[in-house]
Amino acid sequence: MLEMTIDSIRVSPMNYQRVVILKEKDADRYLPIWIGPAEADAIAVKLQDLAVPRPLTHDLLRTIIDTLGGAVSHILVSDLHNDTFYAKILIRVNGNLKEIDSRPSDALALALRVNAPIFVARAVFERSKVVDLRGGQAGQVAVLKQYGLTVQNLTAQLAAHFHLPSPEGVLVSNVEVGSGAERDGLRRGDVIVEAKQAKVRDLHAFASEVSQGGEIPLQVVRGDKRVPLMLHVPVN
């Protein structure tokens, strides 16, 4: 088995499907798994350490396991069949280890809540479409904290995974609720391709256009459309 960590939740700009990116703990290899929006939100809530007014389904599951005297040992992405991943939740009860079949998304959401290790079977990892993000600036992320916006570089591999025609532009990977970025109309999954009428090829180009703040006209790719937006970024 290979131990993994959750690197991020990303969104396909073409169809807005969510992808959870697992990173091999001791290497720069990444495994994308497509998941549903509800499960993506459940994972993102814990990744961003957000408080929710009422327990979510996976919080309830954690409470049930605790109340019945069990403990999650680890979760395992155990199989891959017809491009569908399968997982197991390993729960220790009264000294015995019980295996529970699960969707990977539910197993990951639970693992985050109980700090359980995440594993992928080596055979599954080797058969899957592994993403290698070591080249260039693939891992770079820019965060405009006051504005509530997180963007990241695209690569040819990520562009292909997200069905983009080109790796040029930057991907909006997070927009904070109630932030200036949200009020200005940005959405997770948008690809910013133009700022101040200049082409945005990567994070460096984007940062150079927004670093001083102020009003910044944008063009973003959203699905199969180009959408004009006006940002109002706080002045430094």
C-alpha positions as YAML, in Angstrom:
chain: A
units: angstrom
residues:
- id: 1
  name: MET
  ca: [0.00, 0.00, 0.00]
- id: 2
  name: LEU
  ca: [1.06, 3.59, -0.64]
- id: 3
  name: GLU
  ca: [0.29, 6.23, 1.96]
- id: 4
  name: MET
  ca: [-1.33, 9.37, 0.55]
- id: 5
  name: THR
  ca: [-2.42, 12.81, 1.68]
- id: 6
  name: ILE
  ca: [-5.21, 14.99, 0.29]
- id: 7
  name: ASP
  ca: [-3.54, 17.69, -1.79]
- id: 8
  name: SER
  ca: [-6.60, 19.67, -2.91]
- id: 9
  name: ILE
  ca: [-10.10, 19.74, -4.32]
- id: 10
  name: ARG
  ca: [-10.25, 21.04, -7.87]
- id: 11
  name: VAL
  ca: [-13.03, 21.73, -10.34]
- id: 12
  name: SER
  ca: [-13.31, 20.96, -14.04]
- id: 13
  name: PRO
  ca: [-14.03, 24.28, -15.78]
- id: 14
  name: MET
  ca: [-15.85, 22.45, -18.57]
- id: 15
  name: ASN
  ca: [-18.42, 20.52, -16.54]
- id: 16
  name: TYR
  ca: [-17.84, 21.72, -12.94]
- id: 17
  name: GLN
  ca: [-17.21, 18.17, -11.73]
- id: 18
  name: ARG
  ca: [-15.07, 17.99, -8.60]
- id: 19
  name: VAL
  ca: [-11.77, 16.15, -8.44]
- id: 20
  name: VAL
  ca: [-9.97, 15.24, -5.24]
- id: 21
  name: ILE
  ca: [-6.21, 15.13, -5.80]
- id: 22
  name: LEU
  ca: [-4.32, 12.63, -3.63]
- id: 23
  name: LYS
  ca: [-0.55, 13.08, -3.25]
- id: 24
  name: GLU
  ca: [1.83, 10.26, -2.49]
- id: 25
  name: LYS
  ca: [3.25, 11.05, 0.95]
- id: 26
  name: ASP
  ca: [6.89, 10.47, 0.08]
- id: 27
  name: ALA
  ca: [6.91, 11.42, -3.62]
- id: 28
  name: ASP
  ca: [5.61, 14.04, -6.06]
- id: 29
  name: ARG
  ca: [3.02, 11.79, -7.71]
- id: 30
  name: TYR
  ca: [-0.64, 12.69, -7.69]
- id: 31
  name: LEU
  ca: [-3.79, 10.63, -8.15]
- id: 32
  name: PRO
  ca: [-7.04, 12.36, -9.29]
- id: 33
  name: ILE
  ca: [-10.38, 10.83, -8.27]
- id: 34
  name: TRP
  ca: [-13.63, 12.32, -9.59]
- id: 35
  name: ILE
  ca: [-16.20, 12.83, -6.81]
- id: 36
  name: GLY
  ca: [-19.65, 14.35, -6.31]
- id: 37
  name: PRO
  ca: [-20.26, 17.97, -5.23]
- id: 38
  name: ALA
  ca: [-21.70, 17.08, -1.81]
- id: 39
  name: GLU
  ca: [-18.72, 14.87, -0.95]
- id: 40
  name: ALA
  ca: [-16.32, 17.53, -2.30]
- id: 41
  name: ASP
  ca: [-17.91, 20.09, 0.01]
- id: 42
  name: ALA
  ca: [-17.64, 17.69, 2.97]
- id: 43
  name: ILE
  ca: [-13.92, 17.25, 2.28]
- id: 44
  name: ALA
  ca: [-13.33, 20.97, 1.63]
- id: 45
  name: VAL
  ca: [-14.99, 21.95, 4.92]
- id: 46
  name: LYS
  ca: [-12.36, 19.99, 6.84]
- id: 47
  name: LEU
  ca: [-9.45, 20.96, 4.59]
- id: 48
  name: GLN
  ca: [-10.27, 24.63, 5.20]
- id: 49
  name: ASP
  ca: [-11.15, 24.02, 8.86]
- id: 50
  name: LEU
  ca: [-14.55, 25.69, 8.49]
- id: 51
  name: ALA
  ca: [-17.18, 25.57, 11.22]
- id: 52
  name: VAL
  ca: [-20.67, 24.38, 10.28]
- id: 53
  name: PRO
  ca: [-23.81, 25.08, 12.36]
- id: 54
  name: ARG
  ca: [-25.02, 21.46, 12.29]
- id: 55
  name: PRO
  ca: [-23.10, 18.18, 11.91]
- id: 56
  name: LEU
  ca: [-22.69, 16.92, 8.36]
- id: 57
  name: THR
  ca: [-23.29, 13.28, 7.44]
- id: 58
  name: HIS
  ca: [-19.63, 12.35, 7.91]
- id: 59
  name: ASP
  ca: [-19.57, 14.07, 11.31]
- id: 60
  name: LEU
  ca: [-22.56, 11.93, 12.29]
- id: 61
  name: LEU
  ca: [-20.77, 8.80, 11.06]
- id: 62
  name: ARG
  ca: [-17.73, 9.67, 13.19]
- id: 63
  name: THR
  ca: [-19.96, 10.15, 16.24]
- id: 64
  name: ILE
  ca: [-21.72, 6.81, 15.67]
- id: 65
  name: ILE
  ca: [-18.42, 4.94, 15.38]
- id: 66
  name: ASP
  ca: [-17.10, 6.60, 18.55]
- id: 67
  name: THR
  ca: [-20.31, 5.95, 20.48]
- id: 68
  name: LEU
  ca: [-20.26, 2.25, 19.56]
- id: 69
  name: GLY
  ca: [-16.67, 1.92, 20.76]
- id: 70
  name: GLY
  ca: [-14.99, 1.69, 17.39]
- id: 71
  name: ALA
  ca: [-12.01, 3.54, 15.92]
- id: 72
  name: VAL
  ca: [-11.09, 4.06, 12.28]
- id: 73
  name: SER
  ca: [-7.71, 2.39, 11.71]
- id: 74
  name: HIS
  ca: [-7.23, 3.65, 8.14]
- id: 75
  name: ILE
  ca: [-8.98, 3.92, 4.80]
- id: 76
  name: LEU
  ca: [-7.87, 2.17, 1.62]
- id: 77
  name: VAL
  ca: [-8.61, 2.90, -2.03]
- id: 78
  name: SER
  ca: [-8.65, -0.77, -2.84]
- id: 79
  name: ASP
  ca: [-9.77, -1.31, -6.44]
- id: 80
  name: LEU
  ca: [-10.29, 0.31, -9.82]
- id: 81
  name: HIS
  ca: [-12.77, -1.15, -12.30]
- id: 82
  name: ASN
  ca: [-14.09, 0.54, -15.47]
- id: 83
  name: ASP
  ca: [-12.63, 3.89, -14.29]
- id: 84
  name: THR
  ca: [-14.53, 3.61, -10.99]
- id: 85
  name: PHE
  ca: [-12.55, 3.60, -7.74]
- id: 86
  name: TYR
  ca: [-13.57, 1.48, -4.75]
- id: 87
  name: ALA
  ca: [-12.54, 1.95, -1.14]
- id: 88
  name: LYS
  ca: [-12.73, 0.34, 2.28]
- id: 89
  name: ILE
  ca: [-12.96, 1.84, 5.75]
- id: 90
  name: LEU
  ca: [-11.05, -0.26, 8.30]
- id: 91
  name: ILE
  ca: [-12.63, 0.01, 11.76]
- id: 92
  name: ARG
  ca: [-11.19, -1.58, 14.89]
- id: 93
  name: VAL
  ca: [-13.86, -2.85, 17.30]
- id: 94
  name: ASN
  ca: [-13.10, -4.92, 20.42]
- id: 95
  name: GLY
  ca: [-9.69, -5.81, 19.05]
- id: 96
  name: ASN
  ca: [-11.05, -6.95, 15.67]
- id: 97
  name: LEU
  ca: [-10.56, -5.14, 12.37]
- id: 98
  name: LYS
  ca: [-13.73, -4.78, 10.31]
- id: 99
  name: GLU
  ca: [-13.78, -3.82, 6.61]
- id: 100
  name: ILE
  ca: [-16.62, -1.60, 5.39]
- id: 101
  name: ASP
  ca: [-17.11, -1.04, 1.64]
- id: 102
  name: SER
  ca: [-17.28, 2.63, 0.77]
- id: 103
  name: ARG
  ca: [-17.02, 5.17, -2.00]
- id: 104
  name: PRO
  ca: [-13.57, 6.80, -1.90]
- id: 105
  name: SER
  ca: [-15.13, 10.24, -1.37]
- id: 106
  name: ASP
  ca: [-17.01, 9.15, 1.77]
- id: 107
  name: ALA
  ca: [-13.96, 7.29, 3.10]
- id: 108
  name: LEU
  ca: [-11.76, 10.37, 2.57]
- id: 109
  name: ALA
  ca: [-14.27, 12.72, 4.22]
- id: 110
  name: LEU
  ca: [-14.38, 10.41, 7.25]
- id: 111
  name: ALA
  ca: [-10.59, 9.97, 7.37]
- id: 112
  name: LEU
  ca: [-10.14, 13.74, 7.61]
- id: 113
  name: ARG
  ca: [-12.49, 13.90, 10.57]
- id: 114
  name: VAL
  ca: [-10.74, 11.18, 12.57]
- id: 115
  name: ASN
  ca: [-7.14, 11.86, 11.39]
- id: 116
  name: ALA
  ca: [-6.90, 8.35, 9.93]
- id: 117
  name: PRO
  ca: [-4.14, 7.41, 7.46]
- id: 118
  name: ILE
  ca: [-5.10, 7.22, 3.78]
- id: 119
  name: PHE
  ca: [-3.72, 4.42, 1.62]
- id: 120
  name: VAL
  ca: [-4.01, 3.41, -2.03]
- id: 121
  name: ALA
  ca: [-3.31, -0.14, -3.16]
- id: 122
  name: ARG
  ca: [-0.13, -0.15, -5.23]
- id: 123
  name: ALA
  ca: [-1.84, -2.03, -8.07]
- id: 124
  name: VAL
  ca: [-4.61, 0.59, -8.20]
- id: 125
  name: PHE
  ca: [-2.09, 3.42, -8.23]
- id: 126
  name: GLU
  ca: [-0.16, 1.83, -11.08]
- id: 127
  name: ARG
  ca: [-3.30, 1.23, -13.18]
- id: 128
  name: SER
  ca: [-4.81, 4.66, -12.65]
- id: 129
  name: LYS
  ca: [-4.18, 7.92, -14.50]
- id: 130
  name: VAL
  ca: [-1.52, 9.25, -12.18]
- id: 131
  name: VAL
  ca: [-0.67, 12.93, -12.49]
- id: 132
  name: ASP
  ca: [2.97, 13.99, -12.08]
- id: 133
  name: LEU
  ca: [3.10, 17.66, -11.04]
- id: 134
  name: ARG
  ca: [6.86, 17.95, -10.61]
- id: 135
  name: GLY
  ca: [7.56, 19.83, -13.81]
- id: 136
  name: GLY
  ca: [7.83, 23.62, -13.88]
- id: 137
  name: GLN
  ca: [5.63, 25.59, -11.48]
- id: 138
  name: ALA
  ca: [2.78, 23.11, -11.31]
- id: 139
  name: GLY
  ca: [2.53, 23.17, -7.55]
- id: 140
  name: GLN
  ca: [2.41, 26.94, -7.18]
- id: 141
  name: VAL
  ca: [-0.66, 28.55, -5.66]
- id: 142
  name: ALA
  ca: [-1.36, 32.26, -5.19]
- id: 143
  name: VAL
  ca: [-3.69, 33.45, -2.43]
- id: 144
  name: LEU
  ca: [-5.18, 36.95, -2.26]
- id: 145
  name: LYS
  ca: [-6.30, 36.74, 1.37]
- id: 146
  name: GLN
  ca: [-8.04, 40.11, 1.70]
- id: 147
  name: TYR
  ca: [-9.89, 39.46, -1.53]
- id: 148
  name: GLY
  ca: [-10.76, 35.81, -0.75]
- id: 149
  name: LEU
  ca: [-9.30, 34.32, -3.93]
- id: 150
  name: THR
  ca: [-7.01, 31.33, -4.50]
- id: 151
  name: VAL
  ca: [-5.63, 30.56, -7.97]
- id: 152
  name: GLN
  ca: [-3.14, 28.00, -9.22]
- id: 153
  name: ASN
  ca: [-1.06, 27.29, -12.29]
- id: 154
  name: LEU
  ca: [-2.28, 24.97, -14.98]
- id: 155
  name: THR
  ca: [-0.09, 22.37, -16.67]
- id: 156
  name: ALA
  ca: [-0.62, 20.41, -19.88]
- id: 157
  name: GLN
  ca: [-1.57, 17.36, -17.81]
- id: 158
  name: LEU
  ca: [-4.04, 19.24, -15.63]
- id: 159
  name: ALA
  ca: [-5.52, 20.98, -18.68]
- id: 160
  name: ALA
  ca: [-6.10, 17.57, -20.24]
- id: 161
  name: HIS
  ca: [-7.68, 16.22, -17.05]
- id: 162
  name: PHE
  ca: [-9.99, 19.24, -16.87]
- id: 163
  name: HIS
  ca: [-10.73, 19.09, -20.64]
- id: 164
  name: LEU
  ca: [-9.17, 22.48, -21.34]
- id: 165
  name: PRO
  ca: [-7.94, 23.28, -24.86]
- id: 166
  name: SER
  ca: [-4.72, 24.87, -23.55]
- id: 167
  name: PRO
  ca: [-2.70, 25.06, -20.29]
- id: 168
  name: GLU
  ca: [-2.54, 28.85, -20.57]
- id: 169
  name: GLY
  ca: [-4.33, 30.79, -17.83]
- id: 170
  name: VAL
  ca: [-4.77, 30.27, -14.10]
- id: 171
  name: LEU
  ca: [-7.41, 28.14, -12.42]
- id: 172
  name: VAL
  ca: [-9.61, 29.59, -9.67]
- id: 173
  name: SER
  ca: [-9.38, 26.83, -7.06]
- id: 174
  name: ASN
  ca: [-11.22, 28.57, -4.22]
- id: 175
  name: VAL
  ca: [-13.50, 31.58, -3.67]
- id: 176
  name: GLU
  ca: [-14.35, 32.34, -0.04]
- id: 177
  name: VAL
  ca: [-18.02, 32.79, 0.79]
- id: 178
  name: GLY
  ca: [-18.89, 36.48, 1.27]
- id: 179
  name: SER
  ca: [-15.53, 37.66, -0.09]
- id: 180
  name: GLY
  ca: [-14.82, 40.40, -2.60]
- id: 181
  name: ALA
  ca: [-13.97, 37.73, -5.17]
- id: 182
  name: GLU
  ca: [-17.43, 36.20, -4.76]
- id: 183
  name: ARG
  ca: [-19.15, 39.60, -4.98]
- id: 184
  name: ASP
  ca: [-17.26, 40.33, -8.19]
- id: 185
  name: GLY
  ca: [-18.64, 37.13, -9.72]
- id: 186
  name: LEU
  ca: [-15.67, 34.77, -9.65]
- id: 187
  name: ARG
  ca: [-16.45, 31.07, -9.22]
- id: 188
  name: ARG
  ca: [-14.39, 28.01, -8.42]
- id: 189
  name: GLY
  ca: [-13.45, 26.37, -11.71]
- id: 190
  name: ASP
  ca: [-13.15, 29.63, -13.67]
- id: 191
  name: VAL
  ca: [-10.00, 29.92, -15.76]
- id: 192
  name: ILE
  ca: [-8.64, 33.47, -15.92]
- id: 193
  name: VAL
  ca: [-7.20, 34.04, -19.40]
- id: 194
  name: GLU
  ca: [-7.00, 37.83, -19.62]
- id: 195
  name: ALA
  ca: [-6.42, 40.72, -17.17]
- id: 196
  name: LYS
  ca: [-6.34, 44.39, -18.13]
- id: 197
  name: GLN
  ca: [-6.59, 43.27, -21.79]
- id: 198
  name: ALA
  ca: [-3.32, 41.35, -21.45]
- id: 199
  name: LYS
  ca: [-3.11, 37.59, -21.87]
- id: 200
  name: VAL
  ca: [-2.66, 35.66, -18.61]
- id: 201
  name: ARG
  ca: [-0.39, 32.71, -19.29]
- id: 202
  name: ASP
  ca: [0.49, 31.71, -15.71]
- id: 203
  name: LEU
  ca: [0.58, 32.84, -12.08]
- id: 204
  name: HIS
  ca: [3.47, 35.22, -12.69]
- id: 205
  name: ALA
  ca: [1.51, 37.08, -15.38]
- id: 206
  name: PHE
  ca: [-1.62, 37.17, -13.22]
- id: 207
  name: ALA
  ca: [0.27, 38.43, -10.16]
- id: 208
  name: SER
  ca: [1.89, 41.22, -12.14]
- id: 209
  name: GLU
  ca: [-1.53, 42.52, -13.21]
- id: 210
  name: VAL
  ca: [-3.26, 42.36, -9.79]
- id: 211
  name: SER
  ca: [-0.40, 43.09, -7.39]
- id: 212
  name: GLN
  ca: [-1.25, 46.81, -7.07]
- id: 213
  name: GLY
  ca: [-4.97, 46.20, -6.58]
- id: 214
  name: GLY
  ca: [-7.74, 48.46, -7.85]
- id: 215
  name: GLU
  ca: [-10.23, 47.81, -10.64]
- id: 216
  name: ILE
  ca: [-9.08, 45.01, -12.91]
- id: 217
  name: PRO
  ca: [-11.09, 43.93, -15.98]
- id: 218
  name: LEU
  ca: [-10.91, 40.17, -16.58]
- id: 219
  name: GLN
  ca: [-11.89, 37.60, -19.15]
- id: 220
  name: VAL
  ca: [-12.56, 34.13, -17.74]
- id: 221
  name: VAL
  ca: [-13.41, 30.84, -19.39]
- id: 222
  name: ARG
  ca: [-16.46, 29.31, -17.72]
- id: 223
  name: GLY
  ca: [-17.60, 26.08, -19.31]
- id: 224
  name: ASP
  ca: [-17.69, 26.79, -23.04]
- id: 225
  name: LYS
  ca: [-18.11, 30.58, -22.65]
- id: 226
  name: ARG
  ca: [-15.86, 33.58, -22.12]
- id: 227
  name: VAL
  ca: [-17.23, 35.82, -19.36]
- id: 228
  name: PRO
  ca: [-16.12, 39.45, -18.74]
- id: 229
  name: LEU
  ca: [-15.74, 40.46, -15.08]
- id: 230
  name: MET
  ca: [-14.54, 43.54, -13.20]
- id: 231
  name: LEU
  ca: [-12.51, 42.83, -10.06]
- id: 232
  name: HIS
  ca: [-12.18, 45.30, -7.20]
- id: 233
  name: VAL
  ca: [-9.00, 44.09, -5.48]
- id: 234
  name: PRO
  ca: [-7.96, 45.89, -2.26]
- id: 235
  name: VAL
  ca: [-5.09, 48.32, -2.89]
- id: 236
  name: ASN
  ca: [-1.86, 47.38, -1.08]
...
